[in-house]
């Protein structure tokens, strides 16, 4: 066991929290609790994963694993015995969560409301499931507590009492969000009810968490608040600056709701910090951000998980506590890093099967962090359910209705079989996207091939199939799929034009690529990745100045585009401006650590500046993320041979290149 | 949002009694932000106030009845 920095650790989840909203509020002194956390600790972006769907992402946060490893693949799953569909349940999680690992290690561990966490797991402490705070029905009728919501069961009565029904709230709770609430015609406009519901639900979670902090022994407590995501999905369209399509009177009425939601979370955070005490390690994270500016989508696609289009690629991370640096920024963090960091803070080894890294840059001292093969191989009571656990379909139906209400899933039809099929298709689609995100397109391809064959009317399936083919270098086949979509849909979406441009680029037809990309720009000039792709084409055409302009434009539209910063690094490399190339590549990896190409560009720039040790480090990181890149091995071999005079290591990398080339040739034959 | 109005913390009060005395029937976001303590205190106060209101209503009714009775008397 390594040195433990944390005596106690409070892990707080704020779904969809985003620095873009928080920073101005902190600057204005409106989020003093978070400001104190940040000033006494570290803060940074937390890169999300694709697809950015909360149950998958929060399970990645709690397990340190990708969704193909942890098994939560969307909002819903087929119910046992072919009985329709149900919300995703914790029984579908195939691996241990952090509270299981800590429970197993003898820590007093509590978990409240994580998504998904129903039925509550029998951990060494209190576990409250994500079905706990969902209020249904009339306040005057009994509000049933769903069986399995609380572990241990004896505490159910107590926590039942701490639930807050939306109808219990008064105008005093709504007016801070909507000062002119009295003018709202509540027969026609249901927004106030929505605020009441969101506020009551997160206050219920908060009441449970504070009760535990005040009354129970604890070493680790994880609490998840979903309300910021819900305030944002409901009211971000009214957030300043006013969007063109929003009516002035609606803007005036609801423009303060999102801001109010954040301020209320700061008030709750203040209480959590007060109860936790000064000597505790606190980690606050979100699973993704939420577009709040000119990047807000003009409309939400009518497809399952459509609201996720509003999500931004970067959530937040901040932490403070003993041994954590103060008032510093951290870079390159990802959702995958949260679980390994929690383990490292307790002096426990992360598993080698966790793709993330402990955020050691946040620690004041260098810790010797060892890894074990896997926590899954450690036997003993960890508080997970037995595999054959069955759940209550009545309860699941209630939670399903909540997801329908939020627009995350469609209302299931009468035909149960059809619903199951739809759910299975969705899960498979998300699984394929996980594989694509992990650069494992060979695994994604057969899934997408089947989906687009079975459901040709679903454009997204065919679109991702074409993208996958393209990433595998099968450009002609990808083109056929895209043409098929255009013929069927009888129109050209900007995203399709962008893909066509990328395909033409991959084929080396730069003129055609530019033509398509310019067409895409005409229909949607702010399309994400468009200007980045235009820059790539110009780079390939040798027009470095035009490339630089395109990448700069991409950064102007979205300053957090890691790809655009990496593109800029590449233009600086071409212009032999190596210091600037290092800066841009560092910005890129700071935003998105899991981007091998940016580490390679960083390595090349550092090598040109004769900073060989750091260059080697950058190439090694890129190979850790994506092994078998001949380019990285080639640079490493060259540096070891010509600069560091280490023929043995040079030969090792040369041999890898040879072997890889041989395999590639054999595959081509 | 009026932040100052809602910045209500237990430590701002010398005791829970002080906090309890400051609570009105409608509650506040600040009370909810205090979590379990704030919620339970608010409910207790609300119950007490409604009892007081009920008692006052009963007293008022009694008073009216007395008056009516008085008025009936010559």
Interface residues (C-beta under 8 A of the other chain):
Chain A: X30 X162 X164 X169 X170 X171 X172 X173 X176 X177 X199 X203 X206 X207 X208 X209 X210 X211 X214 X256 X259 X260 X263 X264 X267 X268 X270 X271 X274 X275
Chain B: X1 X2 X3 X5 X6 X7 X9 X10 X11 X24 X25 X26 X27 X28 X29 X30 X32 X33 X34 X35 X36 X37 X39
